Structures are given as C-alpha cells and as structure tokens.
C-alpha cells in the first residue's frame, strides 16, 4: 500500500500521469474472508464495517503521483444511515398494512425520497474520500438527482432504450459537474454523438447475435418440432427437450444483454472520463479496451462461480487494476504549485467534513 508520506515523482507541465493500483489478491483475500465470516455471524450487521475495510484497502492502493487515496468513513456511520432507511421503509409498510387505502404509500414515499437519498449518498461518499489529505465534496441537490436517475431512467425505458445515451449524459453531468476537490470544481460535458455511437454499436452487436440465433432456429425449425413431438409421445413432458430449449434461450438472452451492457458501460466510461476536466484545465482520460474489459468481467464471474466464491478477491483486484491503470490525468502547469495551493485551502475547510450521515449509495 502506498504511503501518504511518499514524495510524488517530478511532474512536468502538460505531462500525462496514469493512476496505478498496487493491491494484491493474496492481501485482499484475508480482508475479504474475515468480512464474509463476520457479516454472516452478525446477521449482516458487520457489513457496514466490511464496506469500510474493503474501501480503505482499495482506496489505499489506488495511487496517483506517488500518493494514494484514503477512505475515512466509519462503520457506525454507515450502519446508522442504513438503519434509518430500513426503519423508514418498515414503518411505511406497516402503515400500508394497517390501512389498505395507503397501500401505495411505501412506493410513493420511496420515489419522493430517492433523489434526496442519492444526493446525500454521493455527498457522503465524496466527503469520506481524500487525496493528499484534502477531502472531495459533492454539491448536487435532489432536483438534479431526480432528472439524472429517475427521469432519465423513465425516458430510456419508455423509448425501449433508444434514449439511453441521453440518460447517461444526464447522470455524467450531474455527478461530474457537482464534484469538488479542495474547493476547485470538476466539469463533465460528454457529447451525445459519441454516446449514441456507443449505443448503436452495442445495439448492433445484440441485433447481429439475435439474427444469427433466429436464422439457426428458422433453418432447423422442423427438426426442433419433431424432437418436441417425439418427447411428448414418449411421455417425458416434465423435462422434455422443449423445457431445455426454453431454459437455454432464457439464459442466453440475459447473457447476451449482459455482454452488451458491459460493452456500452466501458464505452461510456471512456467517453465520460475523457470529457471531464478539473479546475477548467487539467483533463482526465480513460482508454479501456471494451473487448478486454468484457473478457475480464465475464471470466471473473465464471471463475468466481466455479470456485464457489473463493476467487472473488482475485477477481475484484484484477478488475480494479485494469480499470485504474487505464485512467489518467493530464496536468497543465506546475503540479507541485497546484497541489500546494489545494492542500493549503483544503486544510482550512476540512473540519466541516468530519461528521455527517452515512448514506453510502456509491461514488
């Protein structure tokens, strides 16, 4: 794990610097197995502390310019935040049971509260993250969260996914434009053209695969019908060939759209990160290979299943290393002066970030 006191390497103006990841599967396995066992023994209560231990390991091994990120949340904070949310849901469901006229109350209340919870969660996750002893911050409100996460999802669904790139852009702009570090702002403005191109390529892959499968079924339709009829005559309707065909098609359908989703996700990450700037000058970059990312993600799932979960730490470290090492920043000007100014300003405002709710919805 990189030390917070390690001196950063010399950085020249306009230099591009990649993020590094120094974690090892053998190290993380010890953390992971203890987290799993204690979470089971405490009926899930320890999961809040497990999240803290996991994030401290991964953040502490994510290195930029010789300095690692840090995660400052406490398990009790996260547990209290979760208990508040679970308690509110339980009360709303109890009220709806006692009064049938309020049966829709939990769903309505959840939809109303969700944007606020998302905004608070992003703020919490940002504020418990630091780099060079300076905290991040998030200033977005529930209105932007509603547009990005709820309205965008509804529009994408109603258009059968066609406007998914628009929803992706709203999410990227909401998160990126409201992120702060040391009082300086990030800005994210991905163009719709590249996002729609990524979506069209993903949709094209799905259509091509479905066309091949459909053609195969059409060409062999008579043989399939004969096989199904033979199975029925033999009285094997419970586990006939037809049932196996349905099962295979069902699994293949979700695998196909899972792969397409990974393809689109990798493309969007490259587009969004590469359209992000810090302090109006310093530009971020993501250059992941979509094929390589899909291979790592799918092979991770397969290996994890075949080993009954024991290779999960290896899979997590493997994916994190690939993603982070294909992420970087191009700094403009003197990097030493930049971070000296940020550290000086950050030390003056850092005290206000010490205590806040633990709504950890992701960052």
C-alpha positions, -999 to 999 in steps of 0.1 A, spaced: 0 0 0 14 34 -9 23 56 19 6 90 23 41 104 31 57 92 -1 71 121 -21 54 124 -55 76 120 -86 86 151 -105 58 161 -129 63 185 -158 38 208 -174 15 191 -197 26 156 -186 1 127 -186 0 106 -155 -18 72 -151 -33 60 -119 -17 29 -105 -31 1 -84 -8 -17 -60 -32 -42 -44 -27 -79 -44 -53 -107 -43 -34 -126 -16 -36 -94 7 -72 -87 -1 -83 -123 5 -76 -120 42 -97 -89 45 -125 -104 23 -128 -137 41 -130 -120 76 -156 -96 62 -177 -125 49 -175 -146 81 -182 -117 104 -211 -105 82 -227 -140 84 -221 -143 121 -237 -109 129 -266 -115 105 -255 -87 82 -247 -60 108 -210 -62 103 -215 -54 66 -211 -17 73 -176 -23 88 -169 -47 60 -175 -19 35 -151 4 53 -123 -22 54 -128 -30 17 -128 6 6 -98 15 28 -79 -13 11 -88 -4 -25 -86 34 -20 -53 30 -2 -38 10 -31 -50 35 -58 -20 57 -64 -16 90 -84 17 108 -85 31 85 -58 3 93 -33 -27 71 -25 -63 80 -19 -79 75 15 -113 64 28 -124 80 61 -159 66 67 -166 47 100 -187 16 102 -211 30 127 -219 60 104 -228 36 76 -248 13 99 -268 42 113 -276 55 78 -288 21 67 -309 16 98 -326 50 92 -335 39 57 -346 4 66 -366 17 96 -384 43 75 -393 16 49 -406 -8 77 -428 20 92 -443 29 58 -450 -8 51 -466 -13 85 -488 18 79 -499 4 45 -508 -29 60 -529 -14 88 -546 9 63 -553 -7 29 -561 27 14 -524 36 19 -511 5 0 -492 27 -24 -477 48 3 -443 30 5 -437 32 -32 -447 69 -34 -426 78 -4 -396 59 -18 -398 77 -52 -401 111 -35 -372 103 -11 -349 86 -37 -334 118 -53 -326 132 -18 -311 99 -8 -290 97 -39 -277 133 -35 -269 127 2 -252 94 -6 -230 110 -33 -221 138 -9 -212 113 19 -191 92 -3 -173 122 -17 -166 137 17 -151 105 31 -127 103 2 -94 123 3 -62 126 -17 -31 143 -2 -51 150 30 -77 170 11 -113 159 10 -135 157 -20 -170 172 -19 -203 169 -38 -227 199 -41 -255 184 -62 -291 186 -50 -321 163 -52 -335 182 -82 -306 172 -104 -307 137 -90 -343 133 -100 -336 144 -135 -304 122 -139 -315 90 -121 -353 88 -123 -365 109 -153 -336 96 -173 -344 60 -165 -381 65 -173 -373 81 -207 -348 53 -216 -374 27 -206 -403 43 -225 -382 46 -256 -371 9 -254 -335 20 -247 -331 43 -277 -326 74 -255 -303 56 -231 -274 79 -242 -294 109 -231 -299 94 -197 -262 85 -195 -252 121 -203 -276 135 -176 -260 112 -150 -225 121 -161 -231 158 -160 -249 157 -126 -221 137 -109 -191 153 -127 -203 190 -126 -211 188 -89 -178 172 -77 -153 193 -59 -117 188 -47 -100 214 -25 -126 240 -34 -119 235 -71 -146 221 -95 -147 193 -119 -167 196 -151 -181 169 -173 -197 175 -207 -198 143 -228 -213 149 -263 -244 130 -274 -228 120 -307 -202 96 -292 -227 83 -267 -252 74 -294 -224 58 -315 -215 36 -285 -252 27 -280 -256 19 -317 -226 -3 -317 -239 -21 -286 -274 -25 -301 -258 -37 -334 -240 -65 -315 -272 -76 -299 -292 -75 -332 -265 -94 -350 -264 -122 -324 -302 -124 -323 -303 -125 -361 -278 -154 -362 -297 -173 -335 -330 -166 -352 -317 -179 -385 -304 -210 -370 -338 -217 -353 -357 -210 -385 -335 -233 -406 -338 -261 -380 -374 -254 -370 -388 -287 -384 -362 -307 -366 -369 -289 -333 -407 -295 -337 -401 -332 -345 -379 -335 -314 -405 -319 -292 -433 -341 -306 -412 -372 -300 -406 -361 -265 -443 -356 -259 -451 -391 -274 -426 -407 -251 -444 -391 -221 -414 -370 -210 -432 -337 -209 -419 -327 -174 -383 -324 -186 -388 -325 -223 -364 -310 -249 -388 -281 -251 -382 -272 -215 -344 -273 -220 -347 -252 -251 -367 -225 -231 -341 -226 -203 -312 -223 -227 -328 -194 -246 -337 -177 -213 -301 -179 -201 -287 -169 -234 -309 -138 -236 -296 -125 -203 -260 -134 -211 -263 -115 -244 -277 -83 -229 -252 -86 -200 -224 -86 -225 -239 -57 -245 -244 -38 -212 -207 -43 -204 -198 -31 -239 -218 0 -235 -206 6 -200 -169 5 -210 -176 29 -239 -195 53 -217 -167 54 -191 -141 62 -218 -163 90 -232 -173 105 -199 -139 105 -182 -123 118 -214 -148 147 -214 -140 156 -178 -118 185 -166 -106 196 -132 -102 233 -124 -110 241 -160 -75 230 -173 -65 195 -162 -80 168 -184 -89 133 -173 -87 103 -196 -100 67 -198 -88 44 -225 -101 10 -216 -104 -16 -244 -140 -27 -245 -131 -62 -256 -106 -66 -228 -130 -52 -202 -157 -76 -212 -133 -105 -211 -121 -96 -176 -157 -91 -163 -171 -123 -178 -141 -145 -169 -142 -131 -133 -178 -142 -130 -171 -177 -143 -140 -182 -121 -159 -170 -91 -188 -194 -97 -165 -224 -104 -146 -217 -71 -178 -212 -51 -168 -176 -45 -133 -182 -31 -117 -164 -61 -138 -133 -56 -109 -113 -41 -87 -122 -71 -115 -111 -95 -120 -78 -77 -83 -69 -76 -79 -79 -113 -108 -57 -125 -97 -28 -103 -61 -29 -116 -73 -29 -152 -98 -1 -147 -75 22 -127 -44 16 -148 -63 28 -179 -73 60 -162 -51 91 -160 -48 129 -158 -30 154 -180 -19 183 -158 -13 218 -171 13 240 -153 33 232 -123 18 202 -104 37 210 -72 22 245 -70 -12 232 -79 -14 207 -50 4 230 -26 -24 256 -31 -51 229 -29 -36 214 3 -34 249 19 -70 256 11 -82 221 20 -67 223 55 -88 254 62 -121 238 52 -116 202 61 -130 204 96 -166 208 84 -164 173 68 -159 154 100 -194 143 109 -223 136 85 -249 109 78 -238 76 65 -259 72 34 -234 53 13 -251 49 -21 -220 50 -42 -194 74 -55 
